[in-house]
Amino acid sequence: METDKYLNLITNKCSNKFTLFSSMMKEYNKVCNITSICDDKGILYKHFFDSAAGEFLFGEGANVVEIGSGGGFPSIPLKIVRDDLKFTLIESTGKKCAFLNSVVDKLKLDCVKVLNIRAEDGAHDKLLREKFDVACARAVARLNVLSEYCLPFVKVGGCFIAYKSDAAEEIREAGHALSVLGGEIEDVISYELPEDGGKRTLIKIRKIKKTPTQYPRGQGRERKNPL
């Protein structure tokens, strides 16, 4: 992990946009729970650095869908450091969508679209299903559940990138779900956040075949009865 590279991007090359993003997040957090991490060091390492750390897994000009965007992690930091990427942000909470649209506008981020829909509904929309090069998500659900939400959006040959903490157990329990949904683990990258911020894992899952049409199942069945 090129720690110095990402810290330099955040604190020097792209600092103006990251500073504005941080300020907006703190202000909006007063009226809507965007994040529980509000201190400067936490935002820098646990949000910005952690999000940007996976940028090398995204191909040049990739069309990316983010599931459960929340405050825009990892999508917004990724877009700041990789302007070539195109993003569709899927978030079911209207207030969070309003925040994300405000950030996109203020930071002048091109090719970023925010959709106020549930992932399980969007995945059955013919305009979204299996249309993306990459799906990504951070802190949404366990990997077996998250795969059912994310893989239906990915083209065969594309990939799903999951941002996790220590994920060894989740990887083991997700084997059946991945085989059903058309995914295969291609790479697992572990790293430490700066200043003992904790262990993190990037899981790259390749889409090797089409996802059966009944997935995601919807009505909460992904979480109540994981594959």
N, C-alpha and C positions, 0 to 999 in steps of 0.2 A: 504494500500500500504506500503510495507516494504522498506521505503526510504533508511534507513541505509544499508540494505542488498545489494541493487543494486549499491549504491555509493561505497561500499566496494569492490564489484566485479570489478567495473570499475577502481577504483583508486588504488587498492591493488592487489588482486588476479590475475586479467587479465590485469594489467596496461600496460605491455610491448606491447601487441597486440593493445590495444586501442591507445596508444601513436603513434605507427607506422601507424595505420589506419588514425589517425588525421593528421599526417604529410603528408601522401600520398594524402589525400583529399585536403589539403591546396595547395600543389604543383600542383596537376592536375587541380585544380580550376582556375589556371592562364591561362590555354589553353582551358578548357571546363567548361561550367557552371554546376558544380556538385551540388552546394548548395549556397544559399545566406547567410547562417549562417557560418561565418568563424572565429569568435572570440572563444577563448578557453572555456569560460563559456557557450556560446551558444551551442558549439559542445558537451560539457559534458552533459548539462541538456536537451537541445532540440533535440539532436540526439541520444547520447549514452544512457542516462538514460531513455528517453522516449521509445526507442526501447526495451531495456532490461526489462522494467517494465511489459511487457505482457508475459514473459517467462512461468509463472505458468499456462497459458492457453493451452500450447502445451504439448501433451502427450509424454511419454518417447519413444524416437526413432522415432518420427513422421516423415513422408515423407511430406515435405512442399513445396508448390509452392508460390512464391512471384510475384505479378503482378505489373508492373511498378516500377521496382527496383530502378531506378535512381542512387543515390549514395550508395545504399545498406542498406536502412533503411526500416523496422527494421531487415532485414535478417542478415547482418554481425554482429552487436552487439549480436543478439540472438545466432548466431553460436559460437561466442567467449565465451559466458557464458554457452551455452548448446551444447557441442560438440556432444552429442548423436543425435541431429537433423540433418536430411538430407534435403538439399535445392536445388530447381530448381528456378533460378532467370530469370524472363522474362522481357526483356527490349527492346524497339524498336529502340533506338538510338545507333548506332554503337560505338561512342566515349565513351559513358557511359558503354557499354559492355566491351570495352577495359580496362577501369578503374577497373571495377569489377573483370575481370579476373586477372589483375595485383595484386589487393588486395588479392584475393584468393590464388595466387601463393606466394606472399611475406609473408602472415600471415600463410601459410601452413595449409589452411583449407581443410579438407577432406570432401568428399561427398557434394560438392557444384558445381553445374553446371550452367553456364550462357548461355541463349539462346537469340539470337538477332532476335526476332520475335515480331509481334503484338499479344496482348492477344487474340483478336477476331479471329485470324488465329489459334493460338495454341490450343484454346479451341475446335476446330473442328478436331484436329489431334487425331486419335484413340489411339496413344501412350501416349497422355496427358489427354484426356478428361475423367473425373471422375476416375482419377488414384491416387489422393492425399488424404492423411488424413486431411490435413489442407491447406487452402489458406489464405494468408495474404496480406495486402496492407496498405500503409500510404501515405496520401496527394496525391491521384491520381484523385479522382472524388467524387461527392456526392454519398451517400450510394445506392440510387436506381440504378444509373448508374454502380457503382462499383460492385454491386451484380451480374449484368448481365455479367460482365467480369470475376468475380471470381468463382461463384458457379458452372459453368459448369466443372471446373477442379476438384471439390471435390467429393469423393465417397459418396454414401448414407451412412449416419451415421457419416460422418466426419463433419468438421466445417470450417467456414470462419471467420477470425478474422480481424476486421477493426479497424485501429488506427485512431482516430478522435480527434478534439478539442471538443467544446461544441456541442453535436450532437442531442439534443432533437428534433429539427425540422426535421433533416434528417431522424431520426428514424420514425417519424410520416409519412413522405411522402414516405417511402420505403415499406410500408405495402403491397401494391398491387404487386410490383416487387417481393418481397420475396415469396408471395403466388404462383405467376406464375412460378418462377424459382426453387421452391422446398425447400426454406429455411424458418426457423423459429427462431426468436430471443430467445436465451436461457439465456443470461446474459448481463448486461450492468454495467461496472465498471468505476466509475468516480474518478479522482485523480488530485492532483495539482503537477506541476513540482516544484522542489526546488527553493527557493529564488524568489518566486512570478513569476515563469516562465510561468504561465498560466494554464488554465483548460484543462484536457485531458480526453478522453473517449475511453474505449476498448469495442467493441461490438462483442459478440460471437454469431454467427448464425449457428444453426445446420442444416445440409442437411437431410431433412426427406423424400425426394422422388427425383427421377431422374429429371434432367432438360430437358424440351422438346428440341428436336434436333435442332430446328431453332434458338436457342439462344446460344451465342450472335449473333445478327443480322448482324453485320459488316457494313462497308462503313459509319461509323460514326453515324449510326442510334441510337446507345445506348445513345449518348449525345444529338443528335438533337431532338429525340422523346423518352424520358425516359419512362419506363414502369410505 
